[in-house]
Amino acid sequence: MNLKMNTLLTAIFTSTIMLLANPVFAEVATGHSPNLGNTPMEGTETFQAFGGKEGLVKIMDDFMVGLVADPRTKPFFDNNKQAHIKAMLVEQMCELMNGGCKYPGRDMTSSHANMKVNREAFNALVEQFQFAMDKNNVPFSAQNKLLAKLAPMYRVIETTDGAAVPPKL
């Protein structure tokens, strides 16, 4: 192997290791928040279908009302952090849909570390999110695109197969 090829492969390998080892480098290289939970979508069609950031705010307002009303999710959301949670969800969804936002929140593992979320509570959350999107006339195809981006996150959010236990605040 010639020297130029060897140098190039070494540079690629070193860059890859740095990206994996340091999320700050990953943000610079990928252009998205390292704690986002998935890579942003291509294009802005889905973001526009949600009504832009204004639409996301309305959806998250309705989402929170549903989460507090649902006995399966109420213990996790009926607290003094509602405004913060809604703001973080708006930024996260906005960045995931390539809407020009930067999600400043923690990664999903850290965000849910003190919770024991089971499948029933997780599914109830998804159900309430779908109700909020329907109420705000988000097209079904756009809902599915966002839900496909969010779906892999269940692996770090759903942390128990026993009883759901909300965090103590």
MOLINCOR-V677347 format. One line per field, one symbol per residue. phi: phi as a letter, one per 40 degrees, with the letter a starting at -180 (. if undefined). A space follows every 50 residues. Layout:
phi: ???
This chain:
phi: .ccccccccccccccccccccbdcccccccgbcccchaccccgbdcdccc ggccccccccccccdcccccccbddcbcacbdcccccccccccccdcgcg cbcccccccccbccbbcbccccccccccccccccdcfcddccdccccccc dccdcbccbabcccbcccb
